[in-house]
Amino acid sequence: MIVSKHTAADGATAALREMILAGQLKPGERVHQDHLSELLGLSRTPLRTALATLTTDGLLDYEANCGYRVREFSLDTIRSVFEIRSVLEAQACRIAARLGCSDDMLDKLDALLKRGDDILASGELKPAALPDWRRMNVDFHETIIHAANNPLLGEFVGRTHNVPMVSDRVILWDDFYIIQRSHDDHHRITRALRHREGERAAAIMNEHVSFAGDLLIDRLGTDPEAAVQHLIGAAGVSKFKMKKAK
């Protein structure tokens, strides 16, 4: 397989972003280019491009003669990002309701709700079901953001996911009550959007995101090492291996 330099750099950027957001590369950890080059099966050139891109995006810090490190975010920063995300996603609900949700969009939300219901039907969220649950959750939020038909709003929400522990790659999954409550929010948001109740949908979404942030902050503040290990495991990140350009 022939991979262009541009494609290789894009692939390396995506792979490293996933590793950082999922916690495989921890905050404050030094980035070893030789190790990553071997892990991803890439030459140093596209890897350097990827590292520069992620530095611009705010995921890495660079120091002369020291190289790259994964950027560290304080609990206050994480809390602030959740506050921003809650406002943005609430606004997406308002706009989607004002524009009127199409039948296709509502059908998609209904299908996602059904998928979530099926996953939780056993009365627990099993580790093996985490990837499916995470995909459902991500698709649910992205469907509403897309329905707002506001590219800048979608871009700004995407930027909040550039902060590790706030991204959609991780989830607090070990308390079934919390997961069940979260999915009940999904049902109530969809019901409000169906009836074009924008303020109601926005209020539920704001609380939905804020509650997730409060839980995460509490977990990180109580036992940060255990929380990080739990979240890394929940992310279910696959190993990346790319073929070298020929």
N, C-alpha and C positions, 0 to 999 in steps of 0.2 A: 504494500500500500504506500503510495506516494503522498506525503503530507507537506504542504507548502509551509514556508516559514510563518506566514500570517496565521494559517490554521493552527500550526503547532503552538504559537504564542497564545492564541485564543484558548486552545484546549488547556494549556498549562495554567492560564489565568483562572479558568473555570475550576480546574482541579484544586488549585491552591486555595481559592476562595472557599470551596466546600470544606477543605481540611481545616481552615481557620474558623469558619463559622460553626462547624461541628465540634471543634475543640481538639481535633487531632494535633494541631499546632496550637499550643496553649499561649495565653497572654504573657508577654515578656520573654517568650522562648526565642532563642536565636535561630535564624533560618540558615541551615547548612546547605549551600548550593550544590556541592558535590553529591550529597545524599539525595537531595530532591531530583537532581539530574538523573541519577541512577534509578530512583523509584519510579519516575515518570517516563523513563526511557527517552529522554530528550537531550539535545545538545545545550550548551550553556547560553547560546544566543537567544532562543525563544524564552528560556527560563528568565534571563535578565529582563527581557521585555515584560514578562508577566509580573515580576517583582516590582518593576517601576510602575506598572499600572495599578497594582494593589496598594502601593505607597500613595499614589495620587488619590485613590479611593478611600484612603484613611485606615486601611486594615494593617498596614505595616509602617514601621518607623525606620528611617535610614540614618546612620551616623557614619561619617567619614572614618576610615580605618577600622571600623567595627562591623560594618555590614548591616544587614536587615534583622529586625526583631518584630515579633507580632505585637501589635499595639495593645496596650493595657487600657481598660476602661474601668472607671470607678463605679461604685454602686450608684452614686448620684447621677452619673452620666447615663447608666442603664435605665434608671428611673425616669430621667428626663426624656429619653428616647421613647419609652413606653407612653409617656404623656403625649408626645407628639404624634405617635402612631395612633393612639386612641382618638385623637381629634381628627386626623386625616381620614381614618376609616369610617368614622361617624359621618363626616362630610360626604364621603362616597355614597353612604346610604341615603342621605338627603337628596343628593343629585339623582341617584338611580330612581328613587321614588317619584321625584318631580318629573323626570323624563318619561316615566312609565316603563315598567319592566316588561319585556317581550315575553311571549309564551315560551319561546325557546330558552330564554334565560331562566324563567321560573321552572320549566321542566328540568333543566340542568341542576338547579338548586334542589328540587325534589329528589332527583336521582342521587345526589350527594347525601342528602338527609337519610335516604333509604340505606345507602351504603354504610353510613355511620350507625344507624339503628341495628343493622345486621352484625356489625363488628361488636357492638356492646350487648347483643342479645343474651350472651352467656352470663352476664352479670359481672364481667371483669374485662379489662383490656389486657389481653395476653401479649407478651413480648413479641411473639411471631406476627402479631397483627399490627404492630407499631408502624411499619412502612406504609401499609394501606391506610391507617388512620391519619398519618401525617399528610399523605397525598390528598386524602379527602378534605382535610382541614385547609390545606394550602389552596386547593381548587375552589373551596367555598369562598374564601376571602378574595381570591383573585377574580372570581366570577363577578362579585359585587363591584370591585374596583373597576373592572372592565366595563361594566354596565353604566358607570358614571360618565364614560366617554370623555375623560379628561386626562390626556397623556401626562401632563405635568403632575397631577395628583398621583397617578400611578408611579411616576418616577420618584416622587418624594417618599411615597410609602416604601418603594424599593430601597431607598437609601437607608431607611431605618433598619432594614434587614442586614445592613452591612456591619452592624454592631453585634459581635458574638454574644450569645445568651439571649439576644432579642430576636434573632433570626428564626425563620420557620423550620430550621433544621433540627431544632431541639424541642422537647416537650416534657413537662412534668406529668408522668403517666402512672405513677405508683399509687395514687389515691383515686379509686373509682368514682367516688362522690364528685370530685373535681371534674373528672372527664365527663361524667353524666351531666353535670351542671353546664359545662361548656357546650355540650351538644344540644341541650335544651335551649340555650341561647341561640344556637343556629336555627332551631325550629321557630323560635319567636321572632327572630329577625326576618326570616323568610315570610312568615305570616304577615308581618307589618308591611313588608315590601309589596306583597301580593295585593294588599288593600291600599297601597300608595300612602301609607302613614309614615312619612319621612322622618318626622321628629321622634316618633316612637322607635323606629328602627335605629335611628342614630343614637338614641339614649341607651338602648340595649347594647349596641356595638361598642359604645364608649365604655360602658361598665364591663363588657366582655373582655376587652383588651386590657383595661386598667386592672381588673381582677387577676388576670394572668401575670401582669407585671408585679403586682403586690406579692403574689405567691412566690415568684422567682426571687425577688429582692429578699424576702424573708428567708428563703432556703439558702441563698448565697451568704446572707449575713450570719446565719446560725452555724453553718458548717460548709464553708465554701469549697473545700477539697472534695468532700463527699458529693456535694451538689454538682460540681463539674464532672466528676466521674459518672454520676447517674445520667447527666444530660448527654455526655458523649456516647454512652451506651444506648440511650434512647434514640440518638440521631441515626443509628444504623447506617453509617457511612460505608460505602463500598470502597474497595481498594482501586486506585487508579493506575492504569498502565497504558502508556501510549507508545505507538511504534515510532521509531526514529525516522526522520525524513531521509530519503535516499537521493 
